[in-house]
Amino acid sequence: MSASEYSLGSDGIYRPAAPVQHRAEEYAEEGFEFLLRMQERHFWYRGRHRFLLAALDRHCDTGVPAAAVDLGGGCGGWVRYLARHRPAWAPSLALGDSSPVALGAAATVLPPEVRRYQIDLMNLRWRNQWDAAFLLDVLEHLPDDAAALREAAAALKPGGYLFVTTPAFPAFWSYNDELALHLRRYTRADFERLAPACGLELCDARYFMFFLSPLYWLARNRAGIAEMSEERKRELFVRSHRIPAAPVNTVLSWVFCAETPLGQHWHFPWGTSILGVFRKN
């Protein structure tokens, strides 16, 4: 694996020669401590990881080594899950993020062989480098989502796959999106439009978190939220993102995880999130 554009620092993080600045307006760094606690136990992450792994198995041979990188991967929750469940990929996995705070936190949960890169999604400095890449709940934060997709495509080897998840359907937009610094929610048509403009082929697009979508909508749009002050909305936002009580979290995990393998055999008509599988020709 070439790292010619990146140099290893004393903290174990690979950095490019030109400094990378984390853009807090896209993702606030204080959120990473919260993310580190949630990414292993919260029902939403459990369900997303399971759904994504099934899609990865459908498109890639996960029994043989492959070089893969999680772009904008925060504290490394997906990379840790992937290394544990598909050990053939573990020696060549990498995590990329612009935040040294996130990359430092990731070191506490990732296998030691996983490389950590401080990256700028708009200038990755990689060409034909990776067999697979992931952009998981990242694009909705970026002003220029197409530019990020083009950079990810350039970083892939010909025939490589890019797996993208984002919030889905503008109809699900709520105060939560605003406080989470989302700029948009996506549909299958959005992925179909973006793919050819970014040098990619859209192989598949599937909505997920279908079974829990009514509960999601009710929780985010219940009466009285619109009249709340910004401070009270922020308090509600923090409370709603905590890991639920163990029995509730377990039940919600079961319901969400039931979407795999069902959602890999049938296309749900909607969901609060969407998974796109892109291929570089």
Protein Blocks (a to p, Z undefined) as FASTA:
>chain_A
ZZklbccdfkopacdfbdcdddfklocfklmmmmmmmmmmmmklmmmmmmmmmmmmmmpc
ckbccddddehklnommmmmmmmmmmmlmmmgccddfblklmmmmmmmgcfklccddddf
klnopahkbfbdcdehklmmpmblmlmmmmmmmmpcghiacdddddehjklgcfklmmno
pabdcdfklmmmmmmmnopacfbdcdehkllmmmmmmmmmgghjlmpcfklmmmmmmmmm
pccdfklmmmmmmmmmmmpmklmmpccfbdfbdcdddddZZ
